[in-house]
Amino acid sequence: MRNLRHWTARYVYNRTRLMLREHSYPDDPWITPEAVRLLTSMLRPSDRGVEYGSGRSTIWFAERVGQLTSVEHNEQWYATVSAKLKNRGLSNVDYILAPRGQPKELGSTSEYTRTAFSFAEVSIDFVLIDGLYREYVTRLMMPKVKSGGLLIIDNVNWCLPSQTHAPYSRTAALGPNGPVWAELARDLADWRSIWTSSGVTDTAIFIKP
């Protein structure tokens, strides 16, 4: 049976509020509204970015930055987003279809995560982590981000401890979600961070020293 314990009055309010906002702003990425607002002012037309997990964010980023690489594992969704890019006339996106890998493969060795090796060190202005194998992709992409660049992790509350009220969040008592996230938490301790929450899910923006 599905766990509905998080369906408190506060959660229902936050969820309804988020749904109304997504209806009013259908072109915004599926990250927190506060993260959208911050990124609107932080991104530059000359930026080169990467996203793992495509969707509304692909169009949104492509219309605001110079170059975007987007990595997607779902073939049907890849076709849908490709059509949208074509309809918008956006040619600054390198859109990569990368299978998630065989069940016996670890996330760290899948074709999906191996796409990170194609980027040079300190060559990326921002990266959005919103797809598969998030801990492995985050670990591989951190060295690729320039000083002052952005590491954006969606649903970060599932991975790192916080005081958020969003459901399925990691508390300080629980700690990071596994040994890789524990390692990443230590590495990210020196990065300035902006943690945003909609009360439904969280998006964190880490700024590389």
Z-matrix of the N, CA and C atoms (Angstrom, degrees):
N
C 1 1.457
C 2 1.517 1 110.25
N 3 1.314 2 116.75 1 138.38
C 4 1.456 3 121.37 2 -176.64
C 5 1.527 4 110.65 3 -67.22
N 6 1.333 5 115.76 4 136.79
C 7 1.451 6 121.22 5 -179.85
C 8 1.529 7 109.67 6 -77.89
N 9 1.333 8 115.97 7 116.97
C 10 1.465 9 120.64 8 -177.63
C 11 1.530 10 111.62 9 -113.22
N 12 1.327 11 116.71 10 18.34
C 13 1.465 12 119.10 11 -176.18
C 14 1.518 13 112.78 12 -63.89
N 15 1.335 14 116.65 13 -24.92
C 16 1.465 15 119.07 14 -178.72
C 17 1.527 16 112.56 15 -78.64
N 18 1.344 17 118.20 16 -4.67
C 19 1.459 18 121.28 17 -178.75
C 20 1.529 19 110.06 18 -79.94
N 21 1.314 20 115.07 19 64.23
C 22 1.458 21 121.67 20 175.13
C 23 1.516 22 109.20 21 -84.99
N 24 1.338 23 116.23 22 170.83
C 25 1.461 24 120.19 23 177.94
C 26 1.529 25 110.85 24 -59.70
N 27 1.329 26 116.72 25 -39.07
C 28 1.472 27 120.38 26 179.06
C 29 1.524 28 110.83 27 -65.06
N 30 1.349 29 116.43 28 -43.22
C 31 1.456 30 119.47 29 179.59
C 32 1.524 31 111.18 30 -64.04
N 33 1.318 32 118.56 31 -43.59
C 34 1.467 33 121.61 32 179.26
C 35 1.521 34 110.26 33 -60.78
N 36 1.333 35 116.61 34 -40.83
C 37 1.469 36 120.35 35 177.46
C 38 1.530 37 110.64 36 -62.69
N 39 1.334 38 116.30 37 -48.88
C 40 1.466 39 119.94 38 -178.50
C 41 1.531 40 111.74 39 -64.00
N 42 1.315 41 116.45 40 -39.59
C 43 1.461 42 120.82 41 -179.66
C 44 1.534 43 110.89 42 -65.76
N 45 1.324 44 115.90 43 -43.07
C 46 1.470 45 120.02 44 178.43
C 47 1.526 46 110.73 45 -64.10
N 48 1.292 47 115.52 46 -42.31
C 49 1.467 48 120.58 47 178.79
C 50 1.526 49 111.19 48 -62.00
N 51 1.336 50 116.23 49 -41.86
C 52 1.464 51 120.32 50 179.55
C 53 1.523 52 111.26 51 -67.12
N 54 1.312 53 116.85 52 -41.42
C 55 1.473 54 120.45 53 179.29
C 56 1.522 55 111.17 54 -62.67
N 57 1.320 56 117.27 55 -40.16
C 58 1.466 57 121.06 56 178.41
C 59 1.525 58 110.70 57 -65.46
N 60 1.323 59 115.94 58 -39.35
C 61 1.462 60 118.49 59 179.23
C 62 1.523 61 111.43 60 -67.70
N 63 1.326 62 117.19 61 -41.77
C 64 1.467 63 120.25 62 178.64
C 65 1.521 64 110.98 63 -63.54
N 66 1.316 65 116.57 64 -33.02
C 67 1.469 66 119.97 65 176.40
C 68 1.527 67 110.87 66 -69.12
N 69 1.340 68 116.62 67 -36.77
C 70 1.470 69 121.27 68 -178.92
C 71 1.525 70 112.20 69 -76.55
N 72 1.347 71 116.50 70 -27.34
C 73 1.468 72 121.10 71 -177.91
C 74 1.536 73 108.72 72 -126.36
N 75 1.335 74 117.03 73 71.37
C 76 1.471 75 120.60 74 -172.91
C 77 1.522 76 114.82 75 -68.22
N 78 1.330 77 118.17 76 -11.57
C 79 1.464 78 120.29 77 -179.22
C 80 1.526 79 112.47 78 -96.77
N 81 1.332 80 117.94 79 -6.74
C 82 1.460 81 120.29 80 -179.15
C 83 1.523 82 111.22 81 -73.71
N 84 1.327 83 117.51 82 149.22
C 85 1.473 84 120.75 83 177.53
C 86 1.527 85 111.30 84 -63.90
N 87 1.328 86 115.97 85 158.92
C 88 1.466 87 121.42 86 176.39
C 89 1.518 88 110.56 87 -84.59
N 90 1.309 89 115.77 88 58.06
C 91 1.453 90 122.83 89 169.77
C 92 1.523 91 105.67 90 -122.77
N 93 1.310 92 118.54 91 -179.95
C 94 1.457 93 118.58 92 -176.36
C 95 1.536 94 110.97 93 -65.16
N 96 1.325 95 117.63 94 146.91
C 97 1.476 96 120.10 95 177.27
C 98 1.528 97 113.12 96 -56.10
N 99 1.331 98 116.86 97 -36.67
C 100 1.462 99 119.78 98 179.00
C 101 1.525 100 110.87 99 -66.05
N 102 1.331 101 117.59 100 -38.11
C 103 1.460 102 120.70 101 177.06
C 104 1.522 103 110.79 102 -65.55
N 105 1.323 104 117.56 103 -38.13
C 106 1.466 105 121.15 104 176.48
C 107 1.520 106 109.81 105 -61.20
N 108 1.333 107 116.06 106 -45.65
C 109 1.468 108 120.03 107 -179.45
C 110 1.530 109 111.00 108 -61.41
N 111 1.326 110 116.60 109 -44.57
C 112 1.460 111 120.38 110 -179.14
C 113 1.524 112 111.78 111 -65.16
N 114 1.319 113 116.56 112 -44.99
C 115 1.459 114 120.05 113 -178.50
C 116 1.524 115 111.72 114 -66.24
N 117 1.315 116 117.11 115 -30.56
C 118 1.469 117 120.22 116 177.16
C 119 1.520 118 110.76 117 -57.44
N 120 1.327 119 116.98 118 -36.48
C 121 1.466 120 120.63 119 -179.55
C 122 1.524 121 113.06 120 -91.35
N 123 1.333 122 117.79 121 -20.05
C 124 1.465 123 120.48 122 -175.09
C 125 1.523 124 113.55 123 -91.75
N 126 1.321 125 118.14 124 -28.27
C 127 1.456 126 120.80 125 -178.72
C 128 1.520 127 111.37 126 -76.11
N 129 1.343 128 116.31 127 149.95
C 130 1.463 129 121.83 128 -179.68
C 131 1.529 130 110.11 129 -123.56
N 132 1.320 131 116.99 130 150.45
C 133 1.469 132 120.17 131 -179.38
C 134 1.524 133 113.58 132 -58.80
N 135 1.323 134 117.69 133 -22.66
C 136 1.463 135 120.91 134 -178.80
C 137 1.525 136 112.92 135 -90.13
N 138 1.310 137 118.00 136 -3.13
C 139 1.464 138 121.17 137 -174.11
C 140 1.525 139 112.63 138 -66.28
N 141 1.332 140 113.80 139 147.32
C 142 1.463 141 122.11 140 171.23
C 143 1.521 142 107.19 141 -114.49
N 144 1.333 143 116.50 142 121.16
C 145 1.454 144 119.76 143 -175.20
C 146 1.512 145 113.33 144 -127.97
N 147 1.327 146 114.32 145 168.13
C 148 1.465 147 122.88 146 178.56
C 149 1.522 148 107.62 147 -135.48
N 150 1.315 149 116.42 148 141.88
C 151 1.466 150 119.82 149 171.74
C 152 1.522 151 109.35 150 -132.60
N 153 1.311 152 114.90 151 139.51
C 154 1.458 153 122.18 152 172.65
C 155 1.520 154 107.69 153 -108.42
N 156 1.339 155 115.63 154 109.83
C 157 1.449 156 122.30 155 -172.21
C 158 1.523 157 108.48 156 104.06
N 159 1.339 158 116.56 157 107.32
C 160 1.468 159 120.58 158 -174.21
C 161 1.525 160 111.04 159 -98.27
N 162 1.332 161 115.35 160 172.63
C 163 1.464 162 120.47 161 179.79
C 164 1.513 163 110.13 162 155.33
N 165 1.323 164 115.85 163 -140.61
C 166 1.461 165 119.28 164 179.10
C 167 1.526 166 111.18 165 -61.23
N 168 1.322 167 116.59 166 -30.32
C 169 1.466 168 120.16 167 179.26
C 170 1.520 169 111.76 168 -63.35
N 171 1.321 170 117.67 169 -30.56
C 172 1.466 171 120.82 170 -177.99
C 173 1.518 172 110.72 171 -62.35
N 174 1.312 173 116.28 172 -48.91
C 175 1.466 174 120.99 173 177.72
C 176 1.519 175 110.34 174 -63.91
N 177 1.323 176 115.15 175 -45.63
C 178 1.469 177 121.30 176 -176.05
C 179 1.529 178 111.00 177 -59.91
N 180 1.331 179 116.78 178 -48.81
C 181 1.465 180 120.03 179 178.39
C 182 1.525 181 111.17 180 -64.30
N 183 1.324 182 117.07 181 -45.11
C 184 1.463 183 121.11 182 -175.40
C 185 1.524 184 112.03 183 -59.46
N 186 1.318 185 116.60 184 -30.92
C 187 1.459 186 120.45 185 -179.79
C 188 1.527 187 112.74 186 -80.67
N 189 1.336 188 117.05 187 -4.58
C 190 1.466 189 120.11 188 -174.75
C 191 1.522 190 114.58 189 -122.48
N 192 1.335 191 117.96 190 -15.99
C 193 1.462 192 120.07 191 -175.96
C 194 1.528 193 110.45 192 -124.71
N 195 1.339 194 114.55 193 172.41
C 196 1.457 195 118.90 194 -176.27
C 197 1.511 196 114.05 195 -77.31
N 198 1.336 197 116.36 196 -42.12
C 199 1.466 198 120.50 197 -175.95
C 200 1.523 199 109.25 198 -146.86
N 201 1.329 200 116.04 199 136.54
C 202 1.465 201 121.26 200 178.86
C 203 1.521 202 109.55 201 -133.31
N 204 1.319 203 116.24 202 134.08
C 205 1.454 204 121.89 203 168.19
C 206 1.518 205 107.45 204 -108.93
N 207 1.320 206 116.55 205 127.68
C 208 1.461 207 121.30 206 -178.63
C 209 1.525 208 108.94 207 -121.85
N 210 1.325 209 115.81 208 130.93
C 211 1.463 210 121.51 209 -177.53
C 212 1.530 211 108.80 210 -113.86
N 213 1.330 212 115.89 211 125.79
C 214 1.467 213 122.05 212 -176.57
C 215 1.529 214 109.78 213 -133.67
N 216 1.338 215 116.88 214 143.50
C 217 1.475 216 120.16 215 -178.83
C 218 1.522 217 113.22 216 -103.76
N 219 1.347 218 117.50 217 -20.27
C 220 1.459 219 121.25 218 -174.73
C 221 1.528 220 110.47 219 -92.08
N 222 1.322 221 116.12 220 118.34
C 223 1.466 222 120.55 221 -173.42
C 224 1.529 223 112.25 222 -64.54
N 225 1.323 224 117.89 223 -41.53
C 226 1.463 225 120.67 224 -179.92
C 227 1.520 226 111.12 225 -65.62
N 228 1.319 227 115.78 226 -43.99
C 229 1.469 228 119.53 227 179.43
C 230 1.528 229 110.36 228 -66.21
N 231 1.325 230 116.56 229 -36.68
C 232 1.467 231 121.48 230 176.41
C 233 1.528 232 110.21 231 -57.98
N 234 1.331 233 117.25 232 -43.57
C 235 1.467 234 121.32 233 179.55
C 236 1.521 235 110.92 234 -65.00
N 237 1.334 236 116.70 235 -39.63
C 238 1.465 237 121.08 236 -179.85
C 239 1.522 238 111.44 237 -63.92
N 240 1.328 239 116.38 238 -48.39
C 241 1.468 240 120.35 239 -178.30
C 242 1.528 241 110.58 240 -69.81
N 243 1.323 242 117.78 241 -35.70
C 244 1.474 243 120.85 242 176.87
C 245 1.520 244 110.72 243 -58.37
N 246 1.332 245 116.14 244 -42.54
C 247 1.466 246 120.58 245 179.54
C 248 1.526 247 110.57 246 -64.22
N 249 1.320 248 116.65 247 -39.03
C 250 1.464 249 120.24 248 179.52
C 251 1.529 250 111.04 249 -66.44
N 252 1.319 251 116.80 250 -40.78
C 253 1.466 252 120.27 251 177.36
C 254 1.526 253 110.53 252 -61.70
N 255 1.319 254 116.43 253 -41.94
C 256 1.459 255 121.09 254 179.73
C 257 1.527 256 110.62 255 -65.23
N 258 1.322 257 116.53 256 -42.43
C 259 1.466 258 120.30 257 -179.79
C 260 1.525 259 112.20 258 -64.82
N 261 1.319 260 116.12 259 -32.26
C 262 1.471 261 120.41 260 178.35
C 263 1.525 262 112.22 261 -83.17
N 264 1.314 263 117.84 262 -8.62
C 265 1.454 264 121.06 263 -178.37
C 266 1.516 265 113.11 264 69.57
N 267 1.339 266 117.04 265 32.39
C 268 1.462 267 121.78 266 -178.15
C 269 1.527 268 109.72 267 -94.27
N 270 1.319 269 116.20 268 114.87
C 271 1.464 270 121.17 269 -176.53
C 272 1.526 271 112.75 270 -112.62
N 273 1.333 272 117.07 271 9.20
C 274 1.468 273 120.43 272 -177.00
C 275 1.533 274 112.01 273 -100.02
N 276 1.347 275 116.64 274 20.97
C 277 1.459 276 121.02 275 -179.59
C 278 1.523 277 110.44 276 -115.93
N 279 1.318 278 115.66 277 124.40
C 280 1.461 279 121.93 278 170.65
C 281 1.528 280 105.75 279 -93.59
N 282 1.314 281 115.96 280 100.61
C 283 1.458 282 121.61 281 -172.19
C 284 1.529 283 109.24 282 -99.24
N 285 1.324 284 116.54 283 118.66
C 286 1.453 285 122.62 284 -172.06
C 287 1.528 286 110.14 285 -113.57
N 288 1.330 287 115.77 286 126.26
C 289 1.459 288 121.37 287 172.15
C 290 1.521 289 107.28 288 -94.96
N 291 1.322 290 116.13 289 113.91
C 292 1.463 291 121.12 290 -176.90
C 293 1.526 292 109.03 291 -127.52
N 294 1.329 293 118.38 292 112.88
C 295 1.467 294 121.21 293 -179.79
C 296 1.523 295 111.90 294 -56.68
N 297 1.332 296 115.35 295 151.49
C 298 1.463 297 120.26 296 -177.76
C 299 1.520 298 112.34 297 -71.32
N 300 1.329 299 117.90 298 -17.71
C 301 1.457 300 120.81 299 179.21
C 302 1.516 301 111.72 300 106.03
N 303 1.309 302 116.08 301 167.71
C 304 1.451 303 122.14 302 178.20
C 305 1.529 304 110.27 303 -74.14
N 306 1.339 305 117.73 304 152.24
C 307 1.464 306 120.17 305 -179.36
C 308 1.520 307 113.81 306 -54.08
N 309 1.342 308 117.29 307 -31.10
C 310 1.468 309 119.71 308 -177.80
C 311 1.526 310 111.99 309 -76.42
N 312 1.336 311 116.78 310 -13.90
C 313 1.461 312 119.99 311 -178.40
C 314 1.522 313 110.64 312 -80.16
N 315 1.317 314 115.74 313 141.67
C 316 1.457 315 120.13 314 170.36
C 317 1.519 316 108.60 315 -77.89
N 318 1.325 317 115.09 316 155.44
C 319 1.461 318 118.70 317 178.29
C 320 1.506 319 112.96 318 -56.28
N 321 1.328 320 115.92 319 -31.40
C 322 1.461 321 119.93 320 -177.28
C 323 1.520 322 113.25 321 -71.25
N 324 1.332 323 117.63 322 -14.72
C 325 1.466 324 119.53 323 -176.85
C 326 1.524 325 112.42 324 -119.68
N 327 1.313 326 118.82 325 10.00
C 328 1.457 327 121.02 326 -179.39
C 329 1.525 328 110.80 327 -75.51
N 330 1.315 329 115.56 328 159.82
C 331 1.468 330 119.95 329 176.03
C 332 1.523 331 110.78 330 -59.95
N 333 1.316 332 115.89 331 -33.98
C 334 1.467 333 121.90 332 179.85
C 335 1.533 334 111.22 333 -59.86
N 336 1.319 335 116.96 334 -50.65
C 337 1.460 336 119.39 335 -178.55
C 338 1.526 337 111.93 336 -73.62
N 339 1.334 338 116.99 337 -28.83
C 340 1.471 339 119.46 338 -178.63
C 341 1.527 340 112.67 339 -65.88
N 342 1.329 341 117.65 340 -15.19
C 343 1.471 342 118.97 341 175.89
C 344 1.526 343 111.22 342 -60.48
N 345 1.326 344 117.16 343 -23.59
C 346 1.471 345 120.41 344 -179.78
C 347 1.518 346 112.26 345 -62.47
N 348 1.339 347 116.90 346 -26.08
C 349 1.465 348 120.17 347 -178.20
C 350 1.532 349 112.57 348 -70.85
N 351 1.319 350 117.28 349 -11.60
C 352 1.466 351 119.96 350 -178.92
C 353 1.525 352 112.81 351 -81.34
N 354 1.322 353 116.87 352 -8.72
C 355 1.463 354 120.16 353 -178.90
C 356 1.526 355 110.73 354 -100.61
N 357 1.321 356 115.82 355 137.13
C 358 1.461 357 120.73 356 179.52
C 359 1.531 358 110.32 357 -72.95
N 360 1.319 359 114.95 358 158.06
C 361 1.460 360 119.67 359 176.66
C 362 1.535 361 109.87 360 -61.02
N 363 1.327 362 116.00 361 145.74
C 364 1.470 363 125.40 362 178.98
C 365 1.534 364 112.75 363 40.84
N 366 1.316 365 116.29 364 48.97
C 367 1.469 366 120.72 365 -178.37
C 368 1.525 367 113.26 366 -116.74
N 369 1.344 368 117.16 367 -4.50
C 370 1.456 369 121.60 368 -172.16
C 371 1.529 370 110.11 369 -112.89
N 372 1.327 371 116.30 370 136.15
C 373 1.467 372 120.35 371 178.39
C 374 1.521 373 112.42 372 -83.92
N 375 1.315 374 117.18 373 -28.99
C 376 1.467 375 120.02 374 176.11
C 377 1.522 376 109.67 375 -158.06
N 378 1.321 377 114.94 376 154.56
C 379 1.463 378 120.94 377 173.40
C 380 1.520 379 108.11 378 -140.85
N 381 1.324 380 116.03 379 133.08
C 382 1.460 381 122.98 380 175.14
C 383 1.525 382 108.53 381 -103.59
N 384 1.322 383 116.70 382 124.32
C 385 1.459 384 122.80 383 177.28
C 386 1.530 385 107.38 384 -102.48
N 387 1.323 386 116.48 385 106.46
C 388 1.464 387 120.61 386 -175.53
C 389 1.528 388 110.33 387 -151.11
N 390 1.340 389 115.80 388 35.58
C 391 1.457 390 119.65 389 -177.31
C 392 1.515 391 111.07 390 -139.08
N 393 1.331 392 116.73 391 -140.65
C 394 1.463 393 122.32 392 -177.18
C 395 1.529 394 112.45 393 -78.98
N 396 1.328 395 114.56 394 160.54
C 397 1.468 396 122.34 395 169.14
C 398 1.534 397 111.61 396 46.41
N 399 1.309 398 115.91 397 51.71
C 400 1.468 399 119.87 398 -169.53
C 401 1.521 400 113.61 399 -61.01
N 402 1.326 401 116.68 400 -37.88
C 403 1.461 402 117.43 401 -178.48
C 404 1.521 403 111.58 402 -66.52
N 405 1.341 404 117.19 403 -39.34
C 406 1.457 405 120.22 404 -179.34
C 407 1.530 406 111.28 405 -72.10
N 408 1.321 407 116.44 406 -41.29
C 409 1.465 408 120.08 407 178.29
C 410 1.526 409 110.15 408 -63.71
N 411 1.323 410 116.44 409 -42.77
C 412 1.465 411 120.00 410 178.74
C 413 1.520 412 110.83 411 -59.86
N 414 1.325 413 116.83 412 -46.33
C 415 1.460 414 120.71 413 -178.80
C 416 1.525 415 111.30 414 -61.96
N 417 1.332 416 116.66 415 -41.19
C 418 1.459 417 119.95 416 -178.31
C 419 1.529 418 112.52 417 -73.27
N 420 1.336 419 117.49 418 -31.79
C 421 1.459 420 120.18 419 -174.92
C 422 1.527 421 113.97 420 -88.71
N 423 1.297 422 118.29 421 -18.74
C 424 1.470 423 119.27 422 -179.04
C 425 1.531 424 113.08 423 -55.05
N 426 1.350 425 119.82 424 -43.77
C 427 1.468 426 119.28 425 178.85
C 428 1.524 427 113.53 426 -68.78
N 429 1.317 428 117.55 427 -16.17
C 430 1.464 429 121.02 428 -178.28
C 431 1.525 430 112.43 429 -80.58
N 432 1.340 431 116.74 430 -17.53
C 433 1.459 432 121.69 431 -176.00
C 434 1.522 433 110.21 432 -80.64
N 435 1.310 434 116.06 433 136.04
C 436 1.461 435 121.82 434 177.88
C 437 1.533 436 111.08 435 -69.82
N 438 1.320 437 116.45 436 159.86
C 439 1.451 438 120.50 437 171.07
C 440 1.530 439 108.85 438 -61.47
N 441 1.305 440 116.66 439 129.51
C 442 1.463 441 120.99 440 -175.30
C 443 1.517 442 113.14 441 87.54
N 444 1.349 443 116.45 442 -5.56
C 445 1.456 444 120.79 443 179.71
C 446 1.519 445 111.98 444 -80.13
N 447 1.321 446 115.10 445 173.27
C 448 1.461 447 121.21 446 -171.13
C 449 1.522 448 111.89 447 -113.75
N 450 1.315 449 115.82 448 134.84
C 451 1.457 450 123.59 449 168.65
C 452 1.521 451 106.25 450 -112.29
N 453 1.322 452 116.61 451 113.76
C 454 1.464 453 121.93 452 -175.57
C 455 1.530 454 107.64 453 -109.63
N 456 1.324 455 117.37 454 121.08
C 457 1.461 456 121.44 455 -179.82
C 458 1.521 457 108.61 456 -117.94
N 459 1.332 458 116.38 457 116.09
C 460 1.455 459 120.29 458 176.42
C 461 1.529 460 109.54 459 -86.83
N 462 1.330 461 115.62 460 154.26
C 463 1.466 462 121.79 461 -175.69
C 464 1.526 463 111.05 462 55.21
N 465 1.305 464 115.34 463 32.69
C 466 1.461 465 121.32 464 -175.54
C 467 1.520 466 111.38 465 -62.56
N 468 1.328 467 117.34 466 -24.53
C 469 1.465 468 121.52 467 179.70
C 470 1.525 469 112.61 468 -65.39
N 471 1.344 470 117.46 469 -19.56
C 472 1.471 471 121.16 470 175.92
C 473 1.529 472 111.05 471 -76.30
N 474 1.320 473 116.04 472 -15.37
C 475 1.467 474 120.72 473 -167.87
C 476 1.525 475 113.53 474 -114.65
N 477 1.329 476 116.77 475 -41.98
C 478 1.453 477 122.11 476 -174.82
C 479 1.527 478 110.31 477 -120.90
N 480 1.321 479 118.03 478 147.02
C 481 1.462 480 120.68 479 -177.95
C 482 1.528 481 112.08 480 -67.36
N 483 1.327 482 114.94 481 148.40
C 484 1.460 483 120.66 482 177.53
C 485 1.522 484 108.38 483 -161.24
N 486 1.339 485 115.81 484 -179.42
C 487 1.462 486 121.35 485 177.53
C 488 1.526 487 111.02 486 -106.53
N 489 1.323 488 116.54 487 20.27
C 490 1.451 489 120.68 488 -177.82
C 491 1.525 490 111.65 489 -68.14
N 492 1.350 491 115.40 490 160.70
C 493 1.460 492 121.64 491 175.58
C 494 1.533 493 111.58 492 -99.90
N 495 1.331 494 117.89 493 1.20
C 496 1.463 495 120.66 494 179.48
C 497 1.530 496 109.59 495 -65.26
N 498 1.331 497 117.63 496 144.97
C 499 1.470 498 119.88 497 -177.32
C 500 1.526 499 113.48 498 -66.99
N 501 1.332 500 114.70 499 156.83
C 502 1.463 501 123.98 500 177.75
C 503 1.534 502 112.15 501 62.47
N 504 1.337 503 116.34 502 26.82
C 505 1.461 504 120.33 503 -177.81
C 506 1.519 505 111.31 504 -84.82
N 507 1.323 506 115.39 505 151.19
C 508 1.454 507 122.51 506 176.19
C 509 1.526 508 109.04 507 -84.16
N 510 1.308 509 116.94 508 126.59
C 511 1.454 510 121.52 509 176.61
C 512 1.527 511 109.60 510 -91.24
N 513 1.333 512 115.72 511 170.81
C 514 1.460 513 119.51 512 176.90
C 515 1.524 514 110.80 513 -61.55
N 516 1.329 515 116.19 514 -34.73
C 517 1.465 516 119.83 515 179.26
C 518 1.525 517 111.63 516 -67.84
N 519 1.318 518 116.89 517 -37.11
C 520 1.469 519 120.38 518 178.79
C 521 1.520 520 111.56 519 -73.43
N 522 1.341 521 116.43 520 -36.54
C 523 1.450 522 120.93 521 -177.36
C 524 1.519 523 112.14 522 77.19
N 525 1.325 524 118.32 523 -176.10
C 526 1.467 525 121.74 524 179.09
C 527 1.526 526 111.66 525 -60.87
N 528 1.322 527 115.69 526 157.17
C 529 1.461 528 122.25 527 -175.46
C 530 1.533 529 111.10 528 -84.39
N 531 1.305 530 116.61 529 72.99
C 532 1.457 531 121.13 530 177.17
C 533 1.518 532 112.99 531 106.48
N 534 1.340 533 116.92 532 168.48
C 535 1.467 534 121.33 533 -174.90
C 536 1.520 535 114.75 534 -65.79
N 537 1.340 536 117.47 535 -33.58
C 538 1.470 537 118.84 536 179.47
C 539 1.524 538 110.16 537 -68.54
N 540 1.338 539 116.97 538 -42.80
C 541 1.460 540 119.34 539 177.34
C 542 1.531 541 111.28 540 -66.00
N 543 1.326 542 117.14 541 -32.69
C 544 1.469 543 119.54 542 176.41
C 545 1.529 544 110.47 543 -63.61
N 546 1.313 545 115.55 544 -41.70
C 547 1.471 546 120.82 545 176.90
C 548 1.526 547 110.69 546 -63.85
N 549 1.341 548 115.83 547 -42.76
C 550 1.459 549 120.06 548 -179.59
C 551 1.522 550 111.28 549 -66.01
N 552 1.327 551 116.86 550 -37.20
C 553 1.464 552 120.42 551 178.64
C 554 1.525 553 110.70 552 -60.16
N 555 1.331 554 116.27 553 -40.31
C 556 1.465 555 119.75 554 177.72
C 557 1.524 556 110.91 555 -66.47
N 558 1.331 557 116.61 556 -42.00
C 559 1.466 558 120.44 557 -178.42
C 560 1.530 559 111.63 558 -68.13
N 561 1.331 560 116.41 559 -33.64
C 562 1.465 561 120.43 560 -177.62
C 563 1.526 562 113.01 561 -83.74
N 564 1.309 563 117.54 562 -5.10
C 565 1.464 564 120.72 563 -177.34
C 566 1.525 565 111.97 564 -61.02
N 567 1.341 566 116.73 565 -27.75
C 568 1.469 567 120.74 566 -179.23
C 569 1.529 568 112.66 567 -89.30
N 570 1.321 569 116.94 568 -5.30
C 571 1.464 570 120.70 569 178.94
C 572 1.536 571 109.27 570 -89.89
N 573 1.314 572 117.07 571 136.45
C 574 1.458 573 119.23 572 172.90
C 575 1.512 574 108.20 573 -67.83
N 576 1.329 575 117.51 574 142.36
C 577 1.461 576 119.43 575 -176.35
C 578 1.522 577 111.54 576 -135.40
N 579 1.314 578 114.36 577 150.06
C 580 1.461 579 122.72 578 173.60
C 581 1.526 580 106.21 579 -125.09
N 582 1.320 581 116.64 580 111.32
C 583 1.465 582 122.13 581 -175.92
C 584 1.520 583 108.18 582 -100.34
N 585 1.308 584 117.87 583 121.06
C 586 1.463 585 121.55 584 -178.72
C 587 1.522 586 110.14 585 -118.06
N 588 1.334 587 115.96 586 149.99
C 589 1.457 588 120.61 587 -179.28
C 590 1.522 589 110.55 588 -142.22
N 591 1.330 590 115.70 589 142.72
C 592 1.463 591 120.87 590 172.89
C 593 1.521 592 110.52 591 -100.12
N 594 1.328 593 116.94 592 -1.03
C 595 1.445 594 121.35 593 -173.18
C 596 1.515 595 111.87 594 84.94
N 597 1.322 596 116.46 595 -9.73
C 598 1.464 597 123.22 596 177.39
C 599 1.517 598 109.43 597 -110.86
N 600 1.308 599 115.81 598 -43.92
C 601 1.460 600 122.22 599 175.59
C 602 1.518 601 108.63 600 -150.17
N 603 1.319 602 116.57 601 167.87
C 604 1.465 603 122.23 602 -176.72
C 605 1.514 604 110.84 603 -123.71
N 606 1.337 605 115.04 604 149.87
C 607 1.465 606 122.06 605 172.71
C 608 1.523 607 107.33 606 -131.66
N 609 1.313 608 117.56 607 128.68
C 610 1.458 609 121.75 608 177.39
C 611 1.520 610 110.76 609 -110.96
N 612 1.317 611 115.60 610 141.25
C 613 1.465 612 122.65 611 175.22
C 614 1.519 613 107.66 612 -114.49
N 615 1.330 614 116.72 613 114.80
C 616 1.449 615 122.21 614 177.54
C 617 1.534 616 108.71 615 -102.62
N 618 1.319 617 115.99 616 135.94
C 619 1.470 618 121.84 617 -177.79
C 620 1.528 619 108.17 618 -111.08
N 621 1.319 620 115.61 619 120.50
C 622 1.464 621 120.84 620 -174.26
C 623 1.525 622 111.29 621 -71.30
N 624 1.331 623 117.44 622 133.72
C 625 1.482 624 120.00 623 178.14
C 626 1.516 625 112.69 624 -61.21
